[in-house]
Amino acid sequence: MRQAVHQKPRTPASPVRQGEPASLAQPAPAVQLLSEAMPPREPGYFDWRLAPAPPPSGLPQPLRGGIERLSGLSAAGIAVHRDSPQPGMLGALAFARGAEIHLGPGQEAHLPHEAWHAMQQRQGRVSPTGQRGGVAVNQDPALESEATRMGSAAQAGVTALPPAQPRATGSGAPRSGAPSGVAQMQVPPPAGPYTGYAPFPPPGPAPAPPVATTRGPDQRAGIGGGPAASVPGSDLAREIGFELDPSSRPAPVAPPAPAAPGGPGPAPAPTPARTPWDGVPRLPLMPLILHAMAMRAAMKAELFAAYDAYLTFKLPTVTAALARPRVDFIAPAAAPGAAGPAPTGVVDIANAARGELERRYGSRMDAAASSPAQVANRAPRVASGAGQNIFDISSEADRSTMTGSADLAPGVAWWLFENDVPGAAGAAGSRRFATDILAAHNYSSADDPGGAFRWEVANEYAAASTVGRPDNRRMLIDYRMADWSERGTGGITLQSRFDPGADRNRAELQQRWSTFKTATHETLHLQTHPAFTAADQGRGTMKEGFTEMFTVSTLNTDVMPKLRAGTAEPLRRTVEGALSPATPDATLLTDRASPTQYVAHRAQAERIRDGGTPPGGTAHAGVGEAAVRAAFFQGHVEMIGLDPAGAQLTGLPASGAARALRIPSGITGLDDLATRSGVARAAIEAANPGITDTLPATAFLPGARDHWVIAGETRAGIAAQNGVSEAALVRANPDIAVNAATNAWPTLTAGHRLLIPR
């Protein structure tokens, strides 16, 4: 008979080219048991419960893939302990506890059942039905039946079987208010009909579950010695605006004249405002309107000439690339009796990249407000069927399905607008590039709502025949097919063509690692929070610069050094497949080199993170790693000085100045404010001279901060992001009504400012 114990898990902590050219701690959890009567021991029986168990491993494929597809959640971090003595100590065959599954010797057959129990725990669907030995237990046979059914379906590769209970729509965090430390048991009776070890609770409404009180790691704290995540000051936000729209940066201001001896020093010159696009009239006067129209027409003609030069330069390599062999899209079956690593294909390589990103950034994404689409984007790459999310690079039909666009050409012209840069197609100074043209006209996305002019250029260029034969449309599509990996609305493609040269095997190994690095970039596109995407306004720094910044951080400072040192051998074998040499080859395991088209975008993103001096600009401080992670993975674009639409925030204090926080209504005086905010009354009075029990709307609260709610955020997610308990969050915000029956909050309003206590 199967016996399970569930516990509330810890909460871990238009066709556009989005690609490139070629945890909250919980109390000790109860266990989830799979129990049958233990067999009697024979004379001389070896007690395996005293033997050391092998080290844990993750869920095997295809079970993990099936579990993730059916649940919609990530199974990252689940550890399987085989031949474990712990079930025997509990009189059980197997058990699941949070992210750990323990299987007794010879109990491998129970792994699918226990894996689904782990998903039930991550969904937060377990409430106590009684107690056993002082431990809250759940004896719901429906959850047991579901675990058997769904575990078997996952193991068999079924993709469309719905669970018996509603599927969670979040990222793996339990529901707000779900109880923790709940054991879900079924045990064999001593004799006669099953009665259970603990009585079921009496009928009637269950008491409201307690609000979680455990603090977790603060995701807003500084990372690697950098600053904590916070909304930047007005001067830094302005500089970030120039990094996002470099063509709108004003000319440098001449330094002030030196002060007279003994006199006061010169006042610093104010930073000038950005230069507006000459394609927009500043006043509704006919001469200015006509001038703006002429500038748009001139800019369009200049861009057409730049695109012609780009595609003409690329034509020979495009033609050659289309004829090259490719790494297998879906890996071939291993030969019977073959020794050595199994062959792998692009799908396997893509899933290896996904696994590395989940390991590094999963806790950030787990605490984010995740839409169903975003949860699906984190799922394993699948090459066919209803859940397909990786597509064959060589199929024009596959690309159209992925992007949702019947015409692949305009998206390429749209991409060239910001990505035709010196060196990408011809040496600097050899011709005029699109980015030169944008700078000359001071084009800014802020002056082009919805990218209307940009799309006008893209569509007209795709329909024209300025480049010769083949026509513009065919040239654009061929370039996309031969040289693009990309993310679309339905998934990703990954370029895997290679030149066999004199050593075909080595050439393929090099391409496999190139595909892995590209897969890291494209998977980051899939994992970008929708709120960040909604604010990007098509700007290259946000569309590609941040993605490439995280790609380089992941690969060059984390993954590739481990591979070269031989400490990530399973990953190396997966990527290299049947061609894998016996030991790591450092000449293959090279660092990521950003495509030329993205070098400037990445530099701009890194300055937003780290600070620096941009070309033609002034030095500024960065917002830090914690802030860019909060913006990119959780959608908090205010951390990079933007409102939800992508416009620069206004009304911010100067950098370094304290920012007043909103005092939630319902706080009754200074003592109450001190209790709820965690800031001592004396500190509040010192920071706010003259403050009284008649509280103002805002006040300076040293050590406290606010949280700007984005659509879909939950109390549990906000608490996890800020490293506070839900109980402290509820106490600090009495203006948010609490459901008396469930202790849950209502749906939060986007833009609401929550007080995060010290």
C-alpha positions in Angstrom: 0.0 0.0 0.0 1.3 3.4 -0.9 1.7 5.9 1.9 2.7 9.5 1.3 3.6 12.6 3.3 3.4 16.0 1.6 5.0 19.1 2.9 4.8 22.7 1.7 8.0 23.2 -0.2 10.4 26.0 0.2 9.8 28.9 -2.1 13.0 29.2 -4.1 14.1 32.0 -3.5 5.7 40.4 -34.0 8.6 38.7 -35.6 11.5 40.3 -33.9 15.0 38.9 -33.9 15.7 38.0 -30.3 18.7 36.0 -31.0 22.1 36.4 -32.6 24.0 35.7 -35.7 25.6 32.4 -36.1 14.8 30.2 -1.7 12.7 30.7 1.2 13.7 28.4 4.1 10.9 26.4 5.9 10.7 24.5 9.1 11.9 20.9 9.1 9.4 19.2 6.7 7.4 16.1 7.4 8.1 13.1 5.2 6.0 11.6 2.4 6.0 7.8 2.8 5.4 4.9 0.6 4.7 2.2 3.2 4.1 -1.6 3.3 4.5 -4.1 6.0 8.2 -4.8 6.3 9.2 -8.5 5.5 10.4 -10.6 8.4 14.2 -10.9 8.6 15.8 -14.3 8.0 18.7 -15.6 10.0 21.9 -13.9 8.9 19.9 -11.1 7.3 22.1 -8.1 6.5 20.6 -4.9 7.9 20.9 -2.6 4.9 19.6 0.3 7.0 23.0 0.6 8.5 24.9 0.6 5.1 26.0 3.9 3.5 23.7 5.0 0.6 25.0 6.2 -2.7 25.0 9.9 -3.4 21.8 11.4 -4.7 21.0 12.2 -8.3 18.4 14.2 -10.2 15.2 12.8 -11.7 16.1 10.8 -14.8 14.9 11.6 -18.3 12.3 11.0 -19.7 10.6 11.0 -16.3 11.7 14.5 -15.5 10.5 15.8 -18.8 7.2 14.1 -18.4 6.7 15.4 -14.9 7.5 18.9 -16.0 5.3 18.8 -19.1 2.3 17.5 -17.1 2.7 19.7 -14.1 3.8 22.9 -15.8 6.5 23.3 -13.1 10.2 22.9 -13.0 11.6 19.8 -11.4 15.0 21.4 -10.9 16.6 20.7 -7.5 14.8 17.4 -6.8 17.3 14.9 -5.4 16.7 11.1 -5.6 18.4 9.0 -2.9 18.5 5.4 -4.0 19.2 2.5 -1.6 18.4 4.9 1.2 18.2 3.5 4.7 15.8 6.2 5.8 12.5 4.7 4.5 13.3 1.5 6.4 13.8 3.5 9.6 10.2 4.7 9.1 8.8 1.3 8.3 8.3 2.4 4.7 9.5 1.5 1.2 10.0 5.1 -0.1 9.2 8.7 0.8 9.3 12.2 -0.6 10.1 15.2 1.5 10.2 18.6 -0.2 12.8 18.4 -2.9 14.1 15.0 -1.7 12.9 11.5 -2.6 14.3 8.5 -0.7 13.9 5.0 -2.2 14.7 1.9 -0.2 16.7 -0.8 -1.8 15.0 -2.3 -4.8 12.2 0.3 -4.8 13.0 2.1 -8.0 9.5 1.2 -9.4 8.0 3.7 -7.0 10.0 6.7 -8.3 7.3 8.0 -10.7 4.7 8.0 -7.9 7.0 9.8 -5.6 8.1 12.3 -8.3 4.5 13.4 -8.7 4.1 13.8 -5.0 7.0 16.2 -5.2 5.0 18.2 -7.7 1.9 18.1 -5.5 4.1 19.7 -2.8 5.4 22.4 -5.1 1.8 23.2 -6.1 0.9 23.7 -2.4 -2.2 21.6 -2.6 -1.9 19.7 0.7 -3.8 20.6 3.9 -3.7 18.7 7.2 -6.4 16.1 7.9 -5.1 14.9 11.2 -2.0 14.2 13.3 0.4 11.3 13.9 3.0 11.5 16.7 2.5 15.3 16.8 3.0 15.7 13.1 0.2 17.1 10.9 -0.7 14.5 8.4 -2.8 14.3 5.2 -4.6 11.0 4.4 -6.3 12.1 1.2 -6.6 9.0 -1.1 -7.3 11.3 -4.1 -3.8 12.6 -4.0 -2.4 9.1 -3.8 -4.5 8.0 -6.7 -3.4 11.1 -8.7 0.3 10.3 -7.9 -0.1 6.8 -9.3 -1.9 8.0 -12.4 0.2 11.0 -13.2 3.5 9.4 -12.3 2.8 6.5 -14.7 1.7 8.9 -17.4 4.9 11.0 -17.0 7.1 7.9 -17.2 5.3 6.8 -20.4 5.8 10.2 -22.1 2.1 11.2 -22.1 1.8 14.9 -22.7 -1.9 15.8 -22.5 -3.3 13.9 -19.5 -4.7 16.4 -17.0 -4.1 15.9 -13.3 -6.9 15.1 -10.9 -6.5 18.4 -9.1 -6.2 21.8 -10.8 -2.7 22.4 -12.0 -0.7 25.2 -10.4 -0.1 28.2 -12.6 2.8 29.7 -10.7 6.5 28.9 -10.9 6.6 26.1 -8.3 5.9 28.1 -5.1 3.1 26.9 -2.9 -0.2 28.8 -2.8 -0.2 31.8 -0.5 -1.4 30.6 2.9 -0.9 26.8 2.3 0.2 25.1 5.5 3.8 23.8 5.8 5.1 20.6 7.5 2.0 18.6 6.5 2.4 14.8 6.4 0.2 13.0 3.9 0.0 9.3 4.9 -1.6 6.0 4.2 -0.4 3.1 6.3 -1.4 -0.6 6.4 -3.8 -1.4 9.2 -2.8 -4.0 11.8 -5.8 -6.0 10.9 -9.3 -5.6 9.5 -10.6 -2.6 7.5 -8.4 0.4 7.2 -9.1 3.0 9.9 -5.9 5.1 9.9 -3.7 6.0 12.7 -5.2 9.4 13.4 -8.8 10.6 13.4 -10.0 12.8 10.6 -10.9 16.3 11.8 -14.5 16.9 12.8 -16.8 18.2 10.1 -17.2 22.0 9.7 -15.0 24.8 8.3 -11.3 24.3 8.8 -9.5 27.1 10.7 -7.6 29.6 8.7 -4.0 28.4 8.0 -1.3 30.4 9.7 0.6 33.0 7.7 4.2 31.9 7.0 6.7 33.4 9.4 10.0 32.2 8.0 12.4 34.7 6.5 14.4 33.7 3.4 17.4 35.1 1.5 16.9 38.7 0.5 17.0 38.8 -3.3 17.2 42.6 -3.2 20.5 42.4 -1.2 23.7 43.2 -3.0 25.4 40.4 -4.9 29.2 40.0 -5.1 29.8 43.1 -3.1 27.6 45.3 -5.3 24.8 47.6 -4.2 21.4 46.4 -3.1 18.6 46.7 -5.6 16.7 50.0 -5.4 15.1 52.5 -7.6 17.9 54.7 -9.0 18.1 58.5 -8.4 17.1 61.0 -11.1 20.6 61.6 -12.4 21.4 57.9 -12.7 18.0 57.2 -14.3 18.8 59.9 -16.9 22.1 58.3 -17.7 20.4 54.9 -18.0 18.1 56.5 -20.5 21.1 57.5 -22.7 22.5 54.0 -22.4 19.2 52.6 -23.7 18.9 55.2 -26.5 22.5 56.1 -27.3 21.6 58.0 -30.5 19.8 60.5 -28.4 22.8 61.4 -26.2 23.6 65.1 -26.3 27.1 66.3 -27.2 29.5 66.5 -24.3 29.4 69.8 -22.4 32.6 71.8 -22.3 34.2 71.8 -18.8 33.6 75.1 -16.9 36.2 77.7 -16.7 38.6 77.5 -13.7 37.6 79.6 -10.7 39.5 82.7 -9.8 42.2 82.2 -7.1 40.5 82.3 -3.7 37.0 82.4 -5.1 34.3 79.8 -5.0 34.7 76.8 -7.3 32.6 76.8 -10.5 29.2 75.3 -10.4 28.9 72.0 -12.3 27.3 72.4 -15.6 23.9 70.7 -15.8 23.6 67.7 -18.0 21.7 68.7 -21.1 18.5 67.0 -22.1 18.6 64.4 -24.9 18.6 65.7 -28.4 15.2 64.9 -30.1 14.8 63.0 -33.4 14.8 65.4 -36.3 11.9 63.4 -37.8 9.4 64.9 -35.2 8.4 68.6 -35.5 8.9 70.3 -32.2 5.9 72.7 -32.9 2.8 72.2 -35.1 4.0 74.7 -37.6 3.9 73.8 -41.3 7.5 74.6 -42.0 8.6 72.4 -39.1 6.2 69.6 -40.2 7.6 69.7 -43.7 11.1 69.7 -42.5 10.4 66.6 -40.3 8.8 64.8 -43.2 11.9 65.5 -45.4 14.2 64.2 -42.6 12.2 61.0 -42.4 12.3 60.5 -46.1 16.1 61.1 -46.1 16.6 58.7 -43.2 14.6 56.0 -44.9 16.7 56.3 -48.1 19.9 56.2 -46.1 18.7 53.1 -44.3 17.8 51.3 -47.5 21.3 51.9 -48.8 22.8 50.6 -45.6 20.7 47.5 -45.7 21.7 46.9 -49.3 25.3 47.0 -48.4 24.8 44.7 -45.4 23.0 42.0 -47.4 25.4 42.2 -50.4 28.3 41.8 -48.0 26.6 38.7 -46.4 25.5 37.0 -49.7 28.6 34.8 -50.3 28.6 33.4 -46.7 24.9 33.0 -46.7 25.0 31.0 -49.9 27.8 28.8 -48.6 26.1 28.3 -45.2 22.9 27.0 -46.7 24.8 24.1 -48.2 26.7 23.1 -45.1 26.0 20.0 -42.9 24.2 20.5 -39.6 24.4 19.0 -36.1 21.4 16.7 -35.9 18.2 18.4 -34.8 16.9 15.3 -33.1 19.7 12.9 -32.1 19.9 9.5 -33.9 19.4 6.3 -32.0 22.5 4.7 -30.6 23.9 1.7 -32.5 23.1 -1.6 -30.7 25.8 -2.5 -28.4 27.7 0.7 -29.1 30.2 1.7 -26.4 30.8 5.3 -25.2 28.5 8.3 -24.9 25.2 8.2 -26.7 24.8 10.6 -29.7 23.0 13.8 -28.8 21.4 16.5 -31.0 20.4 20.1 -30.8 17.5 19.4 -28.5 19.7 17.8 -25.9 22.2 20.6 -26.2 19.4 23.2 -25.7 18.2 21.4 -22.6 21.7 21.3 -21.1 21.8 25.1 -21.5 18.4 25.4 -19.9 19.5 23.3 -16.9 22.5 25.6 -16.3 20.3 28.7 -16.3 17.8 27.1 -14.0 20.6 26.3 -11.6 21.9 29.9 -11.6 18.8 32.0 -11.8 15.9 29.6 -10.9 15.3 31.1 -7.5 14.8 34.5 -9.0 12.3 33.2 -11.6 10.5 31.0 -9.0 9.7 34.1 -7.0 8.5 36.1 -10.0 4.9 36.7 -11.1 4.8 34.0 -13.7 2.2 33.8 -16.5 1.3 30.4 -17.9 3.3 31.2 -21.0 6.4 32.1 -18.9 6.1 28.8 -17.0 5.9 27.0 -20.3 9.0 28.8 -21.5 10.9 27.3 -18.6 9.9 23.8 -19.5 12.3 21.4 -21.3 12.8 21.8 -25.0 10.5 19.6 -27.0 10.9 19.1 -30.8 7.4 17.8 -31.7 3.9 17.5 -30.5 1.5 19.9 -28.8 4.2 21.3 -26.5 6.8 21.9 -29.2 9.1 24.8 -28.2 12.2 24.2 -30.3 12.1 24.2 -34.1 14.2 23.0 -37.0 16.5 25.8 -38.1 16.4 24.7 -41.7 12.6 24.7 -42.1 11.0 28.0 -43.3 7.6 26.6 -42.2 9.0 25.8 -38.7 10.3 29.4 -38.4 6.9 30.8 -39.5 5.1 28.6 -36.9 7.6 29.7 -34.2 7.4 33.4 -34.9 3.7 33.5 -35.7 4.5 35.4 -38.9 3.8 34.2 -42.5 6.4 36.6 -43.9 9.9 36.3 -42.4 11.4 39.2 -44.3 10.2 42.4 -42.5 11.5 41.1 -39.1 15.0 41.0 -40.5 14.8 44.6 -41.7 13.4 45.6 -38.4 16.3 44.0 -36.6 18.9 45.6 -38.9 17.6 49.1 -37.8 19.6 48.8 -34.5 22.0 46.0 -35.2 23.8 47.0 -38.4 27.0 48.2 -36.8 30.6 48.9 -37.9 32.4 45.6 -38.2 29.2 43.5 -38.5 29.4 43.6 -42.3 32.5 45.5 -43.5 35.2 47.4 -41.6 34.5 50.6 -39.7 34.8 53.5 -42.1 34.1 51.3 -45.2 30.5 52.4 -45.4 27.7 54.0 -43.5 26.0 51.7 -41.1 22.4 51.9 -39.8 23.5 52.9 -36.3 25.5 55.8 -37.8 22.3 56.9 -39.5 20.3 56.7 -36.3 22.9 58.8 -34.4 23.0 61.4 -37.2 19.3 61.9 -37.0 19.1 61.5 -33.1 16.5 58.8 -33.5 15.0 57.7 -30.2 12.4 55.1 -29.6 10.8 57.6 -27.2 10.0 59.7 -30.3 8.6 56.8 -32.3 5.6 55.3 -30.3 5.2 51.6 -31.0 8.2 51.8 -33.5 5.8 53.0 -36.2 8.6 54.5 -38.4 10.8 51.5 -37.7 8.2 49.1 -39.0 7.4 51.4 -41.9 11.0 51.1 -43.0 11.1 47.4 -42.4 7.9 46.6 -44.4 8.8 48.9 -47.3 12.3 47.6 -47.6 11.1 44.0 -47.6 8.7 44.8 -50.4 11.3 46.7 -52.5 13.9 45.4 -55.0 16.8 47.7 -54.3 19.4 45.0 -53.6 19.4 43.3 -57.0 18.8 39.6 -57.5 17.4 37.8 -55.6 15.0 40.5 -54.5 15.0 42.1 -51.0 12.5 39.7 -49.5 14.4 36.6 -50.6 17.8 38.0 -49.5 16.4 38.8 -46.1 14.8 35.3 -45.6 18.0 33.5 -46.8 20.1 35.5 -44.4 17.7 34.6 -41.6 17.8 30.9 -42.5 21.6 30.7 -42.8 22.8 32.9 -39.9 20.1 33.3 -37.3 19.3 31.6 -34.1 16.2 33.3 -32.6 13.3 33.3 -30.2 9.8 33.7 -31.4 6.4 33.6 -29.8 6.4 29.7 -29.9 10.0 28.9 -28.9 13.5 29.0 -30.3 15.6 27.9 -33.2 19.4 27.2 -32.9 21.9 27.5 -35.7 24.0 24.3 -36.0 25.6 24.5 -39.5 29.3 24.0 -39.7 32.1 23.9 -42.2 33.6 20.3 -42.1 37.0 21.5 -43.2 39.9 19.0 -42.9 38.7 17.5 -39.6 35.0 17.0 -39.7 34.7 15.6 -36.1 36.5 18.6 -34.6 34.5 21.0 -36.7 31.3 19.4 -35.4 32.5 19.6 -31.8 33.2 23.2 -32.2 29.8 23.8 -33.6 28.2 21.8 -30.7 29.8 24.2 -28.2 28.8 27.2 -30.3 25.2 25.9 -30.3 25.3 25.4 -26.5 26.5 29.0 -26.0 23.8 30.3 -28.4 21.2 28.1 -26.6 22.1 29.9 -23.4 21.4 33.2 -25.0 18.1 32.1 -26.6 16.9 30.4 -23.5 17.5 33.6 -21.6 15.1 35.3 -24.1 12.5 32.7 -23.1 13.1 33.4 -19.4 12.9 37.2 -19.7 10.0 38.4 -17.6 7.0 39.7 -19.8 7.0 43.0 -17.9 10.7 43.6 -19.0 9.8 42.7 -22.6 6.8 45.1 -22.4 9.1 47.9 -21.5 11.9 47.4 -24.0 10.4 49.6 -26.8 12.5 47.6 -29.3 15.7 49.0 -27.8 18.8 46.9 -28.6 20.2 47.3 -25.1 17.1 45.7 -23.5 16.3 43.3 -26.3 19.8 41.9 -26.8 22.2 43.7 -24.5 20.8 42.4 -21.2 20.4 38.9 -22.6 24.0 38.9 -23.8 25.2 40.3 -20.5 23.6 37.4 -18.6 24.9 34.9 -21.2 28.5 36.0 -20.8 28.1 36.1 -17.0 26.8 32.6 -16.9 29.2 31.1 -19.4 32.5 32.9 -18.9 32.5 33.2 -15.1 30.7 30.0 -14.2 30.1 27.2 -16.7 33.1 27.2 -19.0 35.8 27.4 -16.2 34.2 24.3 -14.6 34.1 22.5 -17.9 37.8 23.2 -18.5 38.7 22.1 -15.0 36.8 18.8 -15.5 34.3 19.4 -12.8 31.2 19.4 -15.1 31.7 16.2 -17.0 28.0 15.2 -17.3 27.4 18.5 -19.1 30.4 18.1 -21.4 29.3 14.6 -22.4 25.8 15.8 -23.1 27.0 18.6 -25.4 29.7 16.6 -27.2 27.8 13.4 -27.5 29.4 10.4 -29.2 32.3 12.6 -30.4 33.3 13.5 -26.8 37.0 13.0 -26.1 38.1 11.1 -22.9 39.2 14.3 -21.2 38.2 18.0 -21.5 39.9 19.8 -24.4 40.4 23.4 -23.4 40.8 24.5 -27.0 37.2 23.5 -27.6 35.9 24.9 -24.2 36.5 28.5 -25.0 34.7 31.5 -23.5 31.7 33.1 -25.1 32.5 35.9 -27.6 29.6 38.2 -28.2 28.5 38.7 -31.9 29.7 41.9 -33.3 26.1 43.2 -33.6 25.6 42.9 -29.9 28.9 44.2 -28.5 27.7 47.8 -28.0 24.3 46.6 -26.6 26.1 44.4 -24.1 28.5 47.2 -23.1 25.5 49.5 -22.5 23.8 46.8 -20.3 27.0 46.2 -18.4 27.4 49.9 -17.7 23.8 50.0 -16.4 24.8 47.2 -14.1 28.4 48.1 -13.2 28.7 51.8 -14.0 31.3 53.3 -16.3 31.9 56.0 -18.9 30.1 55.6 -22.2 31.6 56.9 -25.5 30.8 60.6 -25.6 29.2 60.6 -22.2 30.0 61.1 -18.6 30.9 58.6 -15.9 28.0 57.2 -13.9 27.4 54.5 -11.3 25.6 51.3 -12.0 22.5 49.8 -10.4 24.2 46.5 -9.5 23.6 42.8 -10.2 20.7 42.5 -7.8 18.8 45.3 -9.6 19.3 43.9 -13.1 18.3 40.4 -12.0 15.1 41.9 -10.4 14.3 43.8 -13.7 15.1 41.0 -16.1 13.8 37.9 -14.4 11.1 39.5 -12.2 9.9 42.4 -14.3 10.8 45.2 -11.8 11.9 47.7 -14.5 11.7 50.5 -11.9 15.1 49.1 -10.7 16.6 50.5 -14.0 14.7 53.7 -13.8 11.7 52.8 -16.1 8.0 52.8 -15.8 6.0 49.8 -17.0 5.7 51.3 -20.5 9.5 51.8 -20.7 9.5 55.5 -20.3 12.0 57.1 -17.9 10.7 57.6 -14.4 10.1 61.2 -13.3 10.0 62.8 -9.9 12.9 60.8 -8.5 15.3 62.3 -5.9 19.0 62.7 -6.7 21.2 59.7 -6.5 22.3 59.1 -2.9 19.4 61.1 -1.4 17.0 59.3 0.9 13.6 58.5 -0.6 10.4 58.9 1.4 8.3 55.8 1.6 4.5 55.6 1.5 3.0 54.9 4.9 0.1 52.4 4.5 -3.2 53.5 5.8 -4.3 51.8 9.0 -1.0 52.6 10.8 -2.1 54.6 13.8 0.9 56.4 15.2 4.6 56.4 15.6 4.8 53.4 17.9 2.6 51.4 15.5 4.7 52.6 12.6 7.9 51.5 14.4 6.4 48.0 15.2 5.2 47.4 11.7 8.2 48.8 9.8 10.8 47.3 12.1 12.5 50.8 12.4 13.0 52.1 15.9 10.8 55.1 16.8 13.9 57.1 17.7 15.3 56.5 14.2 12.0 57.5 12.6 12.0 60.7 14.6 15.6 61.5 13.8 15.0 61.0 10.0 11.7 63.0 10.1 12.1 66.1 12.3 8.8 67.2 13.7 6.9 64.1 12.9 4.0 63.3 15.2 1.4 60.6 15.8 -0.6 62.3 13.1 1.4 60.5 10.4 2.1 62.1 7.1 1.5 60.2 3.8 5.2 59.5 3.4 8.2 59.4 5.7 11.9 58.4 5.7 12.2 55.0 7.3 15.9 54.0 7.5 16.5 50.4 6.6 12.9 49.8 5.3 12.0 50.0 1.6 9.0 49.7 -0.7 8.0 47.2 -3.3 6.4 48.3 -6.5 3.8 45.7 -7.4 3.6 44.4 -10.9 0.7 42.5 -12.4 0.3 39.0 -11.1 2.5 39.2 -8.1 1.5 37.2 -5.0 2.2 37.8 -1.3 4.4 34.7 -1.2 6.4 35.8 -4.2 6.9 39.3 -2.8 8.0 38.0 0.6 10.5 35.6 -1.2 11.9 38.4 -3.3 12.5 40.7 -0.3 13.6 38.0 2.2 10.8 38.7 4.7 8.2 36.5 6.1 4.6 36.8 4.9 3.6 37.5 8.5 5.9 40.6 8.5 4.6 41.7 5.1 1.0 41.4 6.4 1.8 43.3 9.6 3.6 46.1 7.6 0.7 46.7 5.2 -2.6 46.8 7.1 -4.3 48.5 4.2 -4.4 45.2 2.3 -7.4 43.3 3.5 -6.8 39.7 4.7 -9.4 37.0 4.0 -10.6 35.9 7.5 -11.1 32.3 6.4 -7.8 31.8 4.5 -5.5 34.6 5.6 -4.9 35.3 1.9 -4.6 38.7 0.3 -6.8 39.7 -2.6 -5.3 40.2 -6.1 -2.8 43.0 -5.8 -3.1 46.1 -7.9 -0.2 46.8 -10.3 1.7 49.9 -9.2 0.7 49.6 -5.5 3.6 50.4 -3.1 4.0 47.9 -0.4 6.1 48.7 2.7 8.9 46.1 3.2 9.8 46.1 6.9 13.4 46.3 8.0 
